Amino acid sequence: MAHTIRDRKPLLNRVRRLQGQLESLRAAIEGESECGAVLQQIAAVRGGVNGLMSEVLQGHLREHLVPAPGADADEVENVVRVLRSYLK
């Protein structure tokens, strides 16, 4: 079973939070908010998307690379660590 199916509930929770952030961004723009407030909302959306991508990518690497013949779990964890720091 794919990790996105197995871990569906926490992933969908992240998507729902993103929807709320996007709605806040839309409301800020429609409400003629100051550009600083709009930029803050954009940064929140970007952070949320990066968190979702990081979670899905980590699951993908662990599920599809570690079981491969000759794959080294420590090397995969190193890649995950690097990606996590890059996506922050």
N, C-alpha and C positions, 0 to 999 in steps of 0.2 A: 504494500500500500504506500502510495506516494506521501511524502511528509506534508505536502500542502493539504492533503485530504485528512491525514491523521491529526495534524495540528490546526485544523480549520477554525476552531472557535477562537483561539488567541489571534489568528491572522485576521479574522473578520472583525474582532474587536478593534484592532489597529485601523482597519479600513473605516469603521464607523467613526473613530476619533478623527481620522483624516477628513471624512465628510463634514464633520462639525467644524473643523478648522477652515475648510474651504467655504463653508456657509458663512463663517465669521469674516473671512476675507471678502466675500461678495458683499456682505452687509456693510463692511467698512468702506468699500469703494462706492457703493450706492449711497451711503450716508454721508458722503463727502468728507470722510475722515482725513486727518492730516497725513502727509506722506510717511511720517515716522511710524504711525500706527499701522499703516498699510504694509510697510516694510517689515514690521515686527510680525504681522500675520503671515506674510510670505515666508519669512524665516521659519516660523512654526510649521508651516505646511512642508517646507523642504526637509526639516528635521524629521517630521513624521514619515515622509516618503523614504528617507534614508534609513530610518529604523526598520520599516517594513522590508525594504530591499535587503538589508543586512540579515534580518531573520530568515527570509526565504533563501537567500544565497548560502548562508551557513548550513541550513538544513539540506540544501541541494548538495553541497560539497561533502557533507558527512554521509549522506545516504548514497550518493552515486560514485564517489571516489574511494571511500574507505573499503567498501566491499569488493572493489576491483582486485583481481589477482596481482600481487606484487605491490599493492598500494600500502604506503606507510602511514598509519594513523597519526603519528607525531608530525609528519610533514603536512598532512591535511590540517591539523590543528594550528600549525604555524601559519599556513595560508589564511585560515579563518581569523587568526589574531591580527595579521597584517590588514586584511580587508576591513575588519571591525575598526581598526584605528584610522584607516583611510576614509571610511564612510562617516566618521563623526563630524 
